[in-house]
Amino acid sequence: MAIIGTIRKQSGLAVIIVGVAIAAFVIGDFGKKRARGTTDIAVVSGEEIPYTDFSGKVEEALEAQKENRGNEKITDQESFQIRQSVYDNMIKEVIMGKEYEEIGLVVTPDELFDQVQGKQPHRYILQYFKDPKTGIYDPALVLNYLKQLDQMEPKARKQWLSFEKAIKDDRQETKFNNLVAKSFYMPKAFLKQDYVNKNRSMHLRFVAPNSSLIPDSTVKISDADYQAFYNKNIQYFYQEESFRDIDFVTFDVVPSQTDRKKTSEDVINLYKDFQATSDPITFMNANSDKKYDTNYVKKGVLAGRLDSLLFDAKPGSFVSPFEQNNVWLMAKLLDVQERPDTMKGIQCLIAFASQGNESIKRTKEQAKAKADSLMNILKKKPEMIVDFARNNSDFGTAKDDGGVLKALTDGNPNLALFFDAGLKMKPKEFKVLETRIGYAIFRLDDKTKPVKKIKVAVLARNIDPSNQTYQDTYTKASAFAGQYRTSEAFDKAASQQGLSKRQMPNLKETDNSVMGMTNAREVVRWAFSENSKVGDISPVFDLQGKYMVAILKNATPKGAIPLDLVKSRLEPSVRGFKKVGIEGEKLAKVMANSKDLYAIATQMKTKVDTAVITFNGMNRAAVARDPEVIGILFTSPSSKLLGPLQGRYGVYAVLIDGFNDAPKKDDLSAELQQAKSNFEQRAASSVYPALQKTAKITDSRLRFY
C-alpha cells in the first residue's frame, strides 16, 4: 500500500515525464524527412506517384478484368501485364496533365454531356449502347441507363464514373493531338526546295572499287580503328533503356521413384472407389487432375488405349489404371449410341421475362400461349417458319438470318437442347422446346448419318513430385549456387553435372519472363539490382516446377554504350570500314597521277558505272547508298572529276555529266497538302512518345515488384 501511495504522490511528475518523452519522439520523427521517392512507384518531372495510389488502381483493374471475363482466376502473367498497363497510364496522365494545364486545355461539362448524349456521341458510347436485336446504336438506351444510375449499386455507379472519365480523357487527348496536327506550317522556300530535291536528277559516271575483295587476313585492326569507327557511328550506339545479359542453368523438379510408387498405390485405391461409386461423373470431377468432358465421341478421339478397349465394350465396362506420359488413366464406359455429327434447323424464340432478360415484359404463360398459337399455324403452313423467325423471334440475329441455327454440332453445350431433341425428330418435324429464357419453336431440317459414339468418364491422376523431391532439388540448386562463385567455376560445374547452360541476352527491366519461362520477375529484379555486379552468381529462383541459378554476364547502361561493351561484335564492320579506307588510299594515289576516269578504273581493276540519281531518291547504284557522298555531289559543279569520296560503304571517283532540273511548277498546293497530310497522320502517334522522351522519369517499379 505504501508503494501505491508513493506512486500517487509522484503521479504529476510522471505525467510530465511521459509528456516530454512523447513530445520528443514526435518532434524527432517530424524532423526526419522521408527520403524522396522511397514510397513512390515513380517520379515524373518532379511529381510523385505514390505506390498506394498505383496499388489501388491495379486492384480496380484486376477486379474489372475478372468481372469482364466472368472468371476469378487471373494468371501471374496477366496480373503483371495489368500492372504495366496501369503504370503506363499513370505516367501518361501526369505528362499529358502538365501539357493540358499549361495551355488551358479542358473538356467542359457541356462538352462532356454532348459526348455522352449529343447527336454525335463518343465512339465508346456508340460501341456499348447498341440495340441487341439490330446491333445499331440506340440513344434511348443511354437515357434509360442514366435515369436508373442513382438506383444502381455503388459498384455500378463507380464503373460509370470510370467510363465517363475514359471518354473525357480520350476527348482531351484528341483535342491536343488536333492542335498539334493543325499547327503544321511549311514556308514556301522549304516547300520549293523539297520539290526540287525530289525531282532534280543527276547523270554521273563513277568508279567504285570493291573493297570486299581484300582478304581479311591482310587487314590488321588496331584499337584506333575501333575508336574511329565508333566515333563515326556514335548515333547507332545509343539505347533508350538498359539491358542485362545472363547465363543460367535450371534444375527441373521431376518425380522420384518413391513418388511414382506412392502415386501407384494411391491409384489402386482410387480405382476401387471409382468402381464402387454410383455417380461416376461426379466422382471423376471431384478426383481427376484433368477435366475430361463427357460428350459422345467418335472412334479415334480418345487416347489410344482407351479408344481401342472401350469401342468394343458394353456400357458399365471399366478400363483399369494404366500410365501414359506421366499420368495414370482409368475410365468407365457410360453409354453407347448411334448419333449424327451435325444437324440443320431453324428456331423462333418467344422469350419471357427472366434474369438477364429484363427488357422482355411477357410472362412465361403468355410466351407459351404465343408459341402454341404459332405452332398451330405452322402445322398448316410449315414454310412460314422463316417469316415467323424474322418477325416474331426475340433472338438477336433472327431478323437477319431467319432463325437458322449455326454450329448445331454434337457436343456444343450452347445448343445441346436442340441437338438432343433432334435425335428423336424427323426432318421437317416441329417441336416446342422450353429454354431458360423462353419457348423455342424448333424445326429440324436435316441431320447427318448417325455413327457409333460412346460416352466415357475418364479419370486422370498426375504423377507429381512430392514435397521431399522439391526440397531435395532445391538443396541441389542451393549447393550449386553456393559452391561455384566465379564464371569459370559456373561453366565448368554446369558441364560436369550435365546441366544445359542457356543464355539470355538483352534482358529488359520491364521483362517478366526469361527464355519462355514466365513468372521470372525475381530474376529480372536481381539482374537489375544495384547490388548485382557483373560476374555475380544469383540466389536460387523458384520458377514453379524448376529452380534457376544465374550469372550476370553483362550490364549495358542506358544511353551511349561504351566502346568496350560493343567491341566484340564490331569486328566485321570495323574491318569493312578499314578496307574502304585502304581502297581510298589506293584511289587517291591513282587519281594524283591521272584525271581520266577510264584509266583510273583500269588501274583500280574495276569498271566505270553510270547512274541517274536524285537528292532524296535511292537506287541500286553503289554511290547512292552513301548519303554523305550524295550531299557532296549535289553541291558540286558538273564536268569535274571528284574524289576520292569516301562514304560508309565505299570510296568513289565521280564525274558529273549534268543535271536535269526539276520541271517548272508554280502551283505546289498538291505537294503542300501531301506534306500536311503526312504530318497530321504522324501527330497522333508521335506527340506523346516525344513528350515522354523529354520528361524526367524516375522508374521505381523494381523496388516494388
Long-range contacts (C-beta under 8 A, 24 or more apart in sequence): 37-698, 37-700, 40-698, 40-700, 41-87, 41-90, 41-700, 41-701, 41-704, 42-87, 42-90, 42-91, 42-697, 42-698, 42-699, 42-700, 42-701, 43-697, 43-698, 43-700, 44-91, 44-94, 44-95, 44-695, 44-696, 44-697, 44-698, 45-94, 45-95, 45-98, 45-695, 45-696, 45-697, 46-696, 47-94, 47-98, 49-90, 49-91, 49-94, 51-704, 53-90, 54-86, 54-87, 54-90, 57-86, 57-89, 57-90, 58-82, 58-83, 58-86, 60-162, 61-85, 61-86, 64-159, 76-518, 76-519, 77-512, 77-513, 77-518, 77-519, 80-512, 80-521, 80-705, 81-512, 83-705, 84-510, 87-701, 91-692, 91-697, 92-688, 92-692, 93-169, 95-688, 95-691, 95-692, 95-695, 96-172, 96-173, 96-176, 96-688, 96-691, 99-176, 99-691, 100-172, 100-176, 103-179, 105-172, 105-175, 105-176, 105-179, 106-172, 107-168, 107-171, 107-172, 107-175, 111-171, 112-164, 112-167, 112-168, 112-171, 115-167, 115-168, 115-171, 116-142, 116-146, 116-164, 116-167, 117-142, 117-143, 117-146, 122-167, 122-170, 122-171, 124-163, 124-166, 124-167, 124-170, 125-167, 128-163, 132-396, 133-394, 133-396, 133-399, 134-399, 135-396, 173-688, 176-687, 177-683, 177-684, 177-687, 180-683, 180-687, 181-679, 181-680, 181-683, 181-684, 182-680, 184-675, 184-676, 184-679, 184-680, 186-672, 186-675, 186-676, 188-668, 191-668, 191-671, 191-672, 191-675, 192-668, 194-671, 194-675, 195-662, 195-665, 195-668, 195-671, 196-615, 196-662, 197-614, 197-615, 197-616, 198-614, 198-615, 198-616, 198-617, 198-662, 199-614, 199-662, 199-663, 200-614, 200-615, 200-659, 200-660, 200-661, 200-662, 201-612, 201-613, 201-614, 201-659, 201-660, 202-612, 202-613, 202-614, 202-633, 202-634, 202-656, 202-658, 202-659, 202-660, 203-610, 203-611, 203-612, 203-656, 203-657, 203-658, 203-659, 203-660, 204-610, 204-611, 204-612, 204-613, 204-623, 204-633, 204-654, 204-655, 204-656, 204-657, 205-597, 205-608, 205-609, 205-610, 205-654, 205-655, 205-657, 206-597, 206-608, 206-609, 206-610, 206-611, 206-621, 206-622, 206-623, 206-652, 206-653, 206-654, 206-655, 207-587, 207-597, 207-600, 207-601, 207-604, 207-606, 207-607, 207-608, 207-609, 207-643, 207-652, 207-653, 207-654, 208-606, 208-609, 208-622, 208-623, 208-650, 208-651, 208-652, 209-583, 209-586, 209-587, 209-604, 209-605, 209-606, 209-650, 209-651, 210-606, 211-576, 211-579, 211-580, 211-582, 211-583, 211-650, 211-651, 212-576, 212-579, 214-579, 214-582, 214-583, 216-575, 219-575, 219-578, 219-579, 219-582, 221-571, 221-574, 221-575, 221-578, 225-574, 225-577, 225-578, 226-563, 226-567, 226-570, 226-574, 227-563, 228-577, 229-570, 229-573, 229-574, 229-577, 230-563, 230-566, 230-570, 232-577, 232-648, 233-648, 234-560, 237-560, 237-561, 237-563, 237-566, 238-559, 238-560, 238-561, 239-556, 239-558, 239-559, 239-561, 240-558, 240-693, 241-508, 241-509, 241-558, 242-509, 242-528, 242-555, 242-556, 242-557, 242-558, 243-505, 243-506, 243-507, 243-508, 243-554, 243-555, 243-556, 244-507, 244-527, 244-528, 244-552, 244-554, 244-555, 244-556, 245-503, 245-504, 245-505, 245-506, 245-507, 245-552, 245-553, 245-554, 245-555, 245-556, 246-503, 246-504, 246-507, 246-514, 246-523, 246-527, 246-550, 246-551, 246-552, 246-553, 247-490, 247-491, 247-501, 247-502, 247-503, 247-504, 247-550, 247-551, 247-553, 248-501, 248-502, 248-504, 248-514, 248-523, 248-538, 248-548, 248-549, 248-550, 248-551, 249-480, 249-494, 249-499, 249-500, 249-501, 249-502, 249-548, 249-549, 250-499, 250-500, 250-502, 250-517, 250-543, 250-546, 250-547, 250-548, 251-473, 251-474, 251-476, 251-477, 251-480, 251-499, 251-546, 251-547, 251-548, 251-549, 252-473, 252-545, 252-546, 253-465, 253-469, 253-470, 253-473, 253-545, 253-546, 253-547, 254-465, 254-469, 255-326, 255-463, 255-464, 255-465, 255-466, 255-469, 256-465, 256-466, 256-468, 256-469, 256-472, 258-466, 258-468, 258-469, 259-463, 259-464, 259-465, 259-466, 259-469, 260-463, 262-466, 263-328, 263-461, 263-462, 263-463, 263-464, 264-328, 266-461, 267-321, 267-328, 267-330, 267-461, 268-321, 270-321, 270-330, 270-459, 270-461, 271-320, 271-321, 271-330, 274-318, 274-330, 274-332, 274-459, 275-318, 275-332, 280-332, 280-334, 280-457, 281-334, 281-457, 283-457, 283-459, 284-457, 284-458, 284-459, 287-459, 287-461, 288-458, 288-459, 288-460, 288-461, 289-327, 289-460, 289-461, 289-462, 290-327, 290-460, 290-462, 292-456, 292-457, 292-458, 292-460, 293-411, 294-334, 294-455, 294-456, 294-457, 295-410, 295-411, 295-455, 296-335, 296-337, 296-339, 296-410, 296-411, 296-453, 296-454, 296-455, 297-411, 297-453, 297-454, 297-455, 297-456, 298-341, 298-451, 298-452, 298-453, 299-452, 302-456, 302-458, 303-329, 305-329, 306-331, 306-456, 306-458, 310-454, 310-456, 311-452, 311-454, 323-463, 326-462, 326-463, 327-460, 327-461, 327-462, 327-463, 328-460, 328-461, 328-462, 328-463, 329-458, 329-459, 329-460, 330-458, 330-459, 331-456, 331-457, 331-458, 331-459, 332-456, 332-457, 333-454, 333-455, 333-456, 334-454, 334-455, 334-456, 334-457, 335-454, 335-455, 336-452, 336-453, 336-454, 336-455, 337-452, 337-453, 337-454, 337-455, 338-450, 338-451, 338-452, 338-453, 339-410, 339-423, 339-450, 339-451, 339-453, 340-410, 340-423, 340-447, 340-448, 340-449, 340-450, 340-451, 341-409, 341-410, 341-448, 341-451, 342-408, 342-409, 342-410, 342-447, 342-448, 343-405, 343-408, 343-409, 343-418, 343-419, 343-422, 343-444, 343-445, 343-446, 343-447, 343-448, 344-404, 344-405, 344-408, 344-444, 344-445, 344-446, 344-447, 345-404, 345-405, 345-408, 345-418, 345-422, 345-442, 345-443, 345-444, 345-445, 346-385, 346-386, 346-389, 346-402, 346-403, 346-404, 346-405, 346-442, 346-443, 346-445, 347-389, 347-393, 347-395, 347-403, 347-405, 347-418, 347-440, 347-441, 347-442, 347-443, 348-374, 348-385, 348-388, 348-389, 348-392, 348-393, 348-395, 348-398, 348-403, 348-440, 348-441, 349-393, 349-394, 349-395, 349-398, 349-403, 349-435, 349-437, 349-438, 349-439, 349-440, 350-374, 350-392, 350-393, 350-394, 350-438, 350-439, 350-440, 350-441, 351-394, 351-437, 351-438, 352-437, 352-438, 352-439, 354-436, 354-437, 354-438, 356-437, 357-437, 360-394, 360-437, 360-438, 367-438, 367-439, 368-439, 370-439, 371-432, 371-439, 371-440, 371-441, 372-432, 374-441, 375-430, 375-432, 375-441, 378-430, 378-441, 378-443, 379-430, 382-428, 382-430, 382-443, 385-430, 385-441, 385-443, 388-441, 394-438, 410-453, 418-442, 422-447, 473-547, 474-540, 474-542, 474-547, 477-540, 477-547, 477-548, 477-549, 478-540, 480-549, 481-537, 481-538, 481-539, 481-540, 481-549, 484-537, 485-537, 486-535, 487-535, 487-551, 487-553, 490-537, 490-551, 503-553, 505-554, 509-699, 509-701, 509-702, 510-701, 514-548, 517-543, 517-546, 517-548, 519-543, 519-544, 520-548, 521-705, 523-548, 523-550, 524-702, 525-702, 526-550, 527-552, 528-702, 529-702, 577-648, 580-646, 580-647, 580-648, 580-649, 580-650, 580-651, 581-646, 581-651, 583-650, 583-651, 584-644, 584-646, 584-651, 587-643, 587-644, 587-651, 587-653, 588-644, 591-641, 591-643, 591-644, 591-653, 595-641, 597-641, 597-653, 597-655, 600-653, 612-660, 622-649, 622-650, 622-652, 623-647, 623-650, 623-652, 623-654, 625-649, 625-650, 626-650, 626-652, 629-654
